């Protein structure tokens, strides 16, 4: 999977994409998510951003964000370091 897959209300993101955002090994992603060490938030765009989704992942002091269109094509990606642990 080279993009984000959206089926009804389910969103799937390839572990390699998340791993690249945090500069970690993709084999660690699933275990870190199960342990609650990587968490996520999905938001649907409104008005001028209708049809877009913002997927945000948190790990330690980092936030990795993807913006996609309704087909799951990645439009933007960014990673920032925060001054404190993120939820």
C-alpha positions in Angstrom: 0.0 0.0 0.0 1.6 3.2 -1.1 -1.2 5.5 0.0 -3.9 5.7 2.5 -6.9 3.3 2.0 -10.4 4.5 2.9 -13.3 2.1 3.0 -16.5 3.6 4.4 -15.4 4.7 7.9 -12.2 2.6 8.1 -8.8 4.2 7.3 -5.7 2.1 6.8 -2.2 3.6 6.5 0.8 1.5 5.5 3.1 1.0 8.5 6.0 2.1 6.2 4.4 5.5 5.8 4.0 6.0 9.6 7.5 4.6 10.2 9.0 7.1 7.7 7.2 9.9 9.4 8.8 9.0 12.7 12.1 7.7 11.3 11.7 4.3 12.9 11.6 0.7 11.6 8.3 -0.2 10.0 8.3 -3.5 11.9 7.9 -1.6 15.2 4.8 0.4 14.3 2.1 -2.2 15.0 3.6 -3.1 18.4 4.0 0.5 19.4 0.3 1.2 18.4 -0.9 -1.8 20.4 1.1 -0.5 23.4 -0.5 2.9 23.0 3.0 4.5 22.3 1.8 5.6 18.8 -1.7 7.1 18.9 -3.7 8.7 16.1 -6.5 11.1 15.3 -8.6 11.3 12.1 -10.4 14.5 11.1 -12.6 15.1 8.1 -12.4 18.5 6.3 -15.3 20.9 6.1 -16.2 23.8 3.8 -13.1 24.6 1.7 -11.4 21.4 2.9 -14.4 19.1 2.2 -13.2 15.8 0.8 -9.9 16.0 2.6 -8.8 14.1 5.7 -6.1 15.0 8.3 -4.5 12.0 9.9 -2.3 12.8 12.8 -0.1 10.3 14.6 1.7 11.0 17.9 4.8 9.2 19.2 6.8 10.5 22.2 7.5 14.2 21.4 6.7 13.9 17.7 3.6 14.6 15.7 3.4 13.1 12.2 0.5 14.4 10.0 -0.9 13.4 6.6 -3.5 15.3 4.6 -5.2 13.1 2.0 -8.0 13.5 -0.5 -11.1 11.3 -0.4 -9.4 8.7 -2.5 -6.5 8.4 0.0 -3.9 10.2 -2.1 -1.4 11.9 0.2 -1.5 15.7 -0.5 0.8 16.8 2.4 2.9 15.2 5.1 4.8 16.8 8.0 6.6 15.8 11.1 7.3 18.2 14.0 9.0 17.8 17.3 7.1 19.2 20.3 8.5 20.5 23.5 6.5 18.0 25.5 5.1 14.5 25.3 2.0 14.5 23.0 -1.1 12.5 23.9 
